Amino acid sequence: MKLVPLGDKVVLKQLEAEEKTKSGIVLPGSAQEKPQEAEVIAVGPGGVVDGKEVEMQVSEGDKVIYQKYAGTTVKLDGEEYMIVKQSDIIAKVQ
C-alpha cells in the first residue's frame, strides 16, 4: 500500500530518536525525546486550499523539521507515518 496525500498535506517518516547523549550516556526508551526531524515520503499536489493558492515547497526525500504537536500519526504495513499540513513544516535541513 501507498499513502497519497491530498491538497497541501505531506507524509513524513520520523527519524530515529537518539539513544546516546553527546557525552556517551545511554538513554532508556522512556527518556528518549521524539525528534521533530523527519524525511518527506510523499507530497500532495497543492492547489487551492481555503481559498488561497498553495505551492508545495518540499519534495520527496527532503529532511525537514516540523512543529512539535503537528499532524496525524498513522500506521501502514507495520510502519508509522505522520501526515501534516505543509504549514506545519518549519524548516528544511540541508
C-alpha positions as a Markdown table, in Angstrom:
| # | Residue | x | y | z |
|---|---|---|---|---|
| 1 | Met | 0.0 | 0.0 | 0.0 |
| 2 | Lys | 1.0 | 3.6 | -0.5 |
| 3 | Leu | -0.1 | 6.8 | 1.2 |
| 4 | Val | -1.1 | 9.6 | -1.3 |
| 5 | Pro | -1.6 | 12.9 | 0.4 |
| 6 | Leu | -4.3 | 15.4 | -0.8 |
| 7 | Gly | -4.1 | 19.2 | -1.1 |
| 8 | Asp | -1.4 | 20.7 | 1.0 |
| 9 | Lys | -0.7 | 17.6 | 3.0 |
| 10 | Val | 2.8 | 15.9 | 3.4 |
| 11 | Val | 3.6 | 12.4 | 4.6 |
| 12 | Leu | 6.6 | 12.2 | 6.9 |
| 13 | Lys | 8.6 | 9.4 | 8.4 |
| 14 | Gln | 10.1 | 10.4 | 11.7 |
| 15 | Leu | 13.8 | 9.9 | 12.1 |
| 16 | Glu | 15.1 | 7.7 | 15.0 |
| 17 | Ala | 15.5 | 9.1 | 18.4 |
| 18 | Glu | 19.0 | 9.5 | 19.8 |
| 19 | Glu | 20.0 | 6.5 | 22.0 |
| 20 | Lys | 23.0 | 8.2 | 23.5 |
| 21 | Thr | 23.8 | 11.7 | 24.7 |
| 22 | Lys | 26.7 | 13.6 | 23.2 |
| 23 | Ser | 28.7 | 12.7 | 26.3 |
| 24 | Gly | 28.0 | 9.0 | 25.8 |
| 25 | Ile | 25.3 | 8.3 | 28.3 |
| 26 | Val | 22.8 | 5.6 | 27.0 |
| 27 | Leu | 19.2 | 6.7 | 27.3 |
| 28 | Pro | 16.4 | 4.2 | 28.1 |
| 29 | Gly | 13.4 | 4.3 | 25.7 |
| 30 | Ser | 11.3 | 6.2 | 28.1 |
| 31 | Ala | 13.8 | 9.1 | 28.4 |
| 32 | Gln | 14.3 | 9.4 | 24.6 |
| 33 | Glu | 12.6 | 12.5 | 23.3 |
| 34 | Lys | 10.8 | 12.1 | 20.0 |
| 35 | Pro | 12.7 | 14.0 | 17.4 |
| 36 | Gln | 11.0 | 16.8 | 15.4 |
| 37 | Glu | 13.1 | 15.9 | 12.4 |
| 38 | Ala | 11.6 | 13.7 | 9.6 |
| 39 | Glu | 12.0 | 12.6 | 6.0 |
| 40 | Val | 9.4 | 13.6 | 3.4 |
| 41 | Ile | 7.9 | 10.4 | 2.0 |
| 42 | Ala | 5.1 | 11.9 | -0.2 |
| 43 | Val | 3.8 | 15.4 | -1.1 |
| 44 | Gly | 0.3 | 16.4 | -2.1 |
| 45 | Pro | -0.4 | 18.4 | -5.2 |
| 46 | Gly | -1.0 | 21.7 | -3.5 |
| 47 | Gly | -3.6 | 23.8 | -5.4 |
| 48 | Val | -6.3 | 26.0 | -3.8 |
| 49 | Val | -6.7 | 25.4 | 0.0 |
| 50 | Asp | -9.1 | 27.5 | 2.0 |
| 51 | Gly | -9.3 | 30.0 | -0.9 |
| 52 | Lys | -5.6 | 30.5 | -1.2 |
| 53 | Glu | -3.2 | 29.2 | -3.8 |
| 54 | Val | -0.7 | 26.8 | -2.2 |
| 55 | Glu | 2.6 | 25.9 | -3.9 |
| 56 | Met | 4.4 | 22.9 | -2.4 |
| 57 | Gln | 7.9 | 23.9 | -1.2 |
| 58 | Val | 9.1 | 20.4 | -0.1 |
| 59 | Ser | 9.7 | 17.3 | -2.2 |
| 60 | Glu | 10.2 | 13.6 | -1.6 |
| 61 | Gly | 13.4 | 12.8 | 0.2 |
| 62 | Asp | 13.8 | 16.2 | 1.9 |
| 63 | Lys | 14.7 | 16.2 | 5.6 |
| 64 | Val | 12.5 | 18.7 | 7.5 |
| 65 | Ile | 11.8 | 19.9 | 11.0 |
| 66 | Tyr | 8.1 | 20.1 | 11.9 |
| 67 | Gln | 6.1 | 21.7 | 14.8 |
| 68 | Lys | 6.0 | 19.6 | 17.9 |
| 69 | Tyr | 2.3 | 18.7 | 18.1 |
| 70 | Ala | 1.5 | 18.8 | 14.4 |
| 71 | Gly | -0.2 | 16.2 | 12.3 |
| 72 | Thr | -1.9 | 12.8 | 12.5 |
| 73 | Thr | 0.0 | 9.6 | 13.1 |
| 74 | Val | -0.9 | 6.6 | 11.0 |
| 75 | Lys | 0.4 | 3.0 | 10.8 |
| 76 | Leu | 0.6 | 1.3 | 7.4 |
| 77 | Asp | 2.2 | -2.1 | 6.8 |
| 78 | Gly | 3.9 | -2.0 | 10.2 |
| 79 | Glu | 5.5 | 1.4 | 9.6 |
| 80 | Glu | 4.5 | 4.6 | 11.4 |
| 81 | Tyr | 4.0 | 7.8 | 9.4 |
| 82 | Met | 2.8 | 11.4 | 10.1 |
| 83 | Ile | 0.5 | 13.4 | 7.9 |
| 84 | Val | 1.0 | 17.1 | 8.3 |
| 85 | Lys | 0.0 | 20.3 | 6.6 |
| 86 | Gln | 2.8 | 21.9 | 4.7 |
| 87 | Ser | 2.4 | 25.0 | 7.0 |
| 88 | Asp | 3.3 | 22.7 | 10.0 |
| 89 | Ile | 6.8 | 22.2 | 8.5 |
| 90 | Ile | 9.0 | 25.0 | 9.8 |
| 91 | Ala | 12.4 | 24.3 | 8.1 |
| 92 | Lys | 14.3 | 22.1 | 5.6 |
| 93 | Val | 17.6 | 20.5 | 6.9 |
| 94 | Gln | 20.4 | 20.8 | 4.3 |
